[in-house]
């Protein structure tokens, strides 16, 4: 089967934009991606448009993709609206890539866009509450409560914060108890990503933080402090994929090849040692791309919290089980290290407008592979990997996409 190539990418700044709507944000990203590819709106043959929160935040449901594209003068083509929790636009990308690879189209657009910020925070938190099994919420909250330490920091997740902060906090505490990981290790992740984000003009937060400043910040859910948690915001990102035939016709010199893109769903096995969805998706993506984790030069992964980054080091094969903290201690995942992770600032600093996150990861990695990342450039990067997960059912993420990209030329 042929490989799809990325011809162009576009992205907005991430942040809180109360005066901008979905059409404004997504339009900027799509127009930017088309211009980057040297293509016109009429060249797009199909579009996969990712959004997760609009029905609750803006009231726009079911046809967001068509609404946005019609405003840009794009119509008649097949438009597929994609919703898959925080993995929404990574899923849109994966589906678009498959359609190119199997020969259905020569030019496909994949985009993610989100309005997540709302003056009524309960509306925003309701988005995350909908990313678990809503018929099992009482049982879920009861099981989560068993994993919680006694606390006086406020109400439980879903009321004053995203319920996912409690999920991640519980996972962090398990890792600390089992492997000796400390809150300082998590703070080191936040400080690293703050430094990376300070170099990214699209990042929601660009201030540099020290490890001690991260540790001294207000507690959200033990051991998580505020800078250890991804912020709420708005934004959009878009990717134009083309076939090898189209790339040749366009004479593209710096297209990025998609070596593999694998979408998987979580599953509850018989115990905690079972392969997680991130482990499974990573293994399948690496096999399809014929690479080893040692071949990877740069990574964008789903650091919805700082502990999640350390857990992903292990799940993605960058470190052995229980040894993820050693990578952050040794500076191996910082710019200049062996395998820089989240050079964009990650979700922690770049921001996490959920429907846009996966496409924004692809944007960052394309910038890296094309040598356009400026002060955050990873020198000599040829193989890049994105990991984007979303939702939670039972004991695992609901959906995860792992994508392997390669520099051409």
C-alpha positions, 0 to 999 in steps of 0.5 A: 500500500502506498504512503500518504504525504503531508504537503502542508500544515496550518495552526492558530495560536492556542489560548482563550478567544471569547470573541472568535468562533469556530469558523474564524479559528478553523478557517485560519488553520485550513487556509494556512495549511492550503497555502503551505501546500501550494493548493487552492480550496478547489483542490481538496477532494475530501475532508475529515473535520474534528471537533469534540466540544462544540455541541456543549460549548457553542451549540453547533452540532453534527455539521460543524465541518460543513459549516466551516468549509462552506464559509471558505468556499469549499462544498460538494466534496465528502465531509466527515465530521469526527468526534473521538474525545481528545484523540479527535483530530488525530483520528481525523488525520488517521482516517484521511491518511488511510483514504489517501493510502488506499488510493481513494483520493489524491488530496485530503484535508484533516482538521481539528478545531475547538472552542473549549473556554466558556465563562461558565466553567461547569459547561467546560467540565461537562465536556470531559464528564461526557468522555467516560461511560455516563451510564456508569458514572456512580460506579466510576466515581466510587472506584475513583474515590477508593484511589484518592487520598483524603484531601481538603483541596476542594470538591471532586473532579467534574465539579470544580475541575475536569474529572480527568485530573483525578484519573491522572492523579490516581495513576500518578500515585500508583506509579509513585508507590510502585516505582519511587517516582516523586512529585519533583519528577513530575515538576521537572516535566512541567518545567521542561515543557515550559521552556519548550513552550517559551520558544513556541509562538503558538503556545498558550503559555510562554513563561518559563517555570522552575521546578520549585515554582511548579511544586509551589503552585496550588494543588489541583489533585494530589500530587498534581499542582496547577502547572502539571495540568493542561489548561483549557483553551481554544484553537485549531490546526489543519493538515493537507495530505496528498498521494505520492502521485500528487506530490510528484505532480506538485514537485514537492521538495519537503513533504513529510511521509506518513510511515504509519498511523494506527488507531486503537481502542482501549480494553480491560484485560485481566490485570494491571500488567496487561498491555495498555492501549498506548503500548498496543498502538505504539507497538503496532505503529512501530511494526507498520513503520518498520522502526524501533523506539531507538530510531525516534528523533522527536516526539509529541505525546499526550501530556494532559498532565505531567505524570502522563508524560512519564507514563508515556515514556514507558508505554511508548518504549522510550524507557523501560517500565518504571524507569520513565523518571530517569529520562527526565532526570538525565535531560534526555527528553529536553531540547538537546537531549537524546529524544526531545519530547513535546518541543511545542510545549506539549499540552501543558504549555501549548494548550489543549483545545481537545479537538485540535490537539492531535492535528497540532501535534502533527503540525509541530512534528512537520515543522521539526522534520522540515527544519522550520521550528526555529529556536526549538529545532531538533537538529537532524530529526528524521523520524518523529512520533505523535501519540494522542489519546482520549476518553476513559473507560474502565481502566484504560483510555478509550482511543489512542492514535500513534503516528510515525512520520519521516523526513523525505529527501 
